[in-house]
Amino acid sequence: MAKLKIRRNPTRRYEAVYIFDSALDDAVITEKLEKLQGLLGLAEAAELEMWGRRALAYKIGRHENGYYIISKFHAEPKVLPEFERALKLDGGVIRYLVSLLEHELGAPILSEEELAARRARSDDDDDDDED
C-alpha cells in the first residue's frame, strides 16, 4: 500500500509587485496594503520593499509615474483568486503581478561553482558523443 505524503504547510511563497497611483498619499497606500494582507490571511507579516515613486517605463493610461512596492509572502493558493480580484477592482492599483518565487517552482538553487561543474560535465558528455 502506497503511503500518502501529507503536506503540513499548504502555503506557498509568492512575490507580488504592486504599482499604485503616485497621486495617493503614503497613508492611503499603507491602508490598502493592510487590507490586501488581510485578504491573504497572513499568519506572519509580508516582507515589504517600498521602492517609492518612480517614472513608469511607459505610460499606462494617463499615468506616467507610480508608487512601486514589492511584497514577499506565504499564502494558500486558494486565496489568490480573491486577492487578485481585489487588486483588479482597486482603482488605486495601476498594475500588479503575483508570481511564485523561483525556488518554489522546483528549480534547485545552485551556486556559481555548482553551475560551472554542471556545465563542464555537460561539455564533457558532448565531447564523448562526437567520437
C-alpha positions in Angstrom: 0.0 0.0 0.0 1.4 3.4 -1.0 2.0 5.9 1.7 0.4 9.3 1.2 2.6 12.3 1.6 0.8 14.9 3.7 1.9 18.5 3.4 1.8 20.1 6.8 2.2 23.6 5.5 -0.2 24.1 2.5 1.1 27.6 1.9 3.5 28.6 -0.9 5.8 31.5 -1.1 4.8 34.3 -3.5 6.2 37.6 -4.7 3.9 40.4 -5.7 4.8 43.7 -7.4 2.3 46.5 -7.0 2.3 49.8 -8.8 0.0 52.2 -7.1 -1.2 55.6 -8.4 1.6 58.0 -7.4 -1.1 60.6 -6.5 -2.1 58.6 -3.5 -0.8 59.6 0.0 1.5 57.2 1.8 -1.1 56.7 4.5 -3.7 55.6 1.9 -1.2 53.2 0.3 -0.3 51.7 3.7 -4.1 51.2 4.4 -4.5 49.5 1.1 -1.6 47.2 1.8 -3.0 46.2 5.2 -6.4 45.4 3.5 -4.7 43.3 0.9 -2.7 41.4 3.6 -5.9 40.8 5.4 -7.4 39.1 2.3 -4.4 36.7 2.2 -5.0 35.7 5.8 -1.3 36.1 6.6 -0.1 34.4 9.7 3.1 36.4 9.5 3.6 39.8 8.1 4.7 40.1 4.5 8.2 41.3 3.6 7.8 44.7 2.0 10.2 46.6 -0.1 9.0 50.2 -0.7 10.6 51.4 -3.8 8.6 54.7 -3.7 7.6 56.9 -6.5 9.3 56.3 -9.9 8.7 57.0 -13.5 7.0 54.2 -15.4 8.8 52.6 -18.2 5.9 53.5 -20.5 2.7 55.5 -20.0 -0.2 53.4 -18.6 -3.4 55.1 -19.4 -2.9 58.7 -18.0 -0.2 57.6 -15.6 3.4 58.4 -16.1 4.6 57.7 -12.5 3.8 55.1 -10.0 4.5 54.0 -6.4 6.3 50.7 -6.5 6.1 48.1 -3.8 7.4 44.5 -3.8 5.9 42.1 -1.3 7.0 38.5 -0.4 4.6 36.4 1.5 3.3 32.9 2.3 -0.3 32.1 1.3 -2.5 29.3 0.4 -3.1 29.0 -3.3 -6.9 29.0 -2.8 -6.9 32.7 -1.6 -5.1 34.1 -4.6 -8.2 34.4 -6.9 -10.0 36.7 -4.4 -6.8 38.6 -3.8 -6.2 39.2 -7.5 -9.8 40.2 -7.9 -9.4 42.8 -5.2 -6.3 44.2 -6.9 -8.1 44.3 -10.2 -11.0 46.2 -8.8 -8.9 48.7 -6.8 -8.7 52.0 -8.7 -5.5 52.9 -6.9 -3.6 50.0 -8.3 -2.2 50.7 -11.8 -0.6 47.3 -12.4 0.3 44.2 -10.3 2.0 40.9 -10.8 1.8 37.9 -8.4 4.2 35.0 -9.0 5.7 32.1 -7.2 9.2 32.7 -6.1 11.8 30.8 -8.3 12.7 28.2 -5.7 9.0 27.3 -5.3 8.9 26.1 -8.9 11.2 23.2 -8.1 14.3 24.5 -9.7 17.3 23.9 -7.4 19.2 26.9 -6.2 22.8 26.4 -7.4 25.9 28.2 -6.5 28.2 29.5 -9.3 30.6 26.6 -8.6 27.9 24.0 -9.0 26.7 25.7 -12.2 30.3 25.6 -13.6 30.7 22.0 -12.6 27.4 21.0 -14.4 28.4 22.9 -17.5 31.8 21.2 -17.5 30.2 17.8 -17.2 27.8 18.7 -19.9 30.6 19.8 -22.2 32.5 16.5 -21.4 29.4 14.5 -22.4 29.1 16.4 -25.6 32.8 15.6 -26.5 32.1 11.9 -25.9 29.2 11.9 -28.4 31.5 13.2 -31.2 33.7 10.0 -31.1 
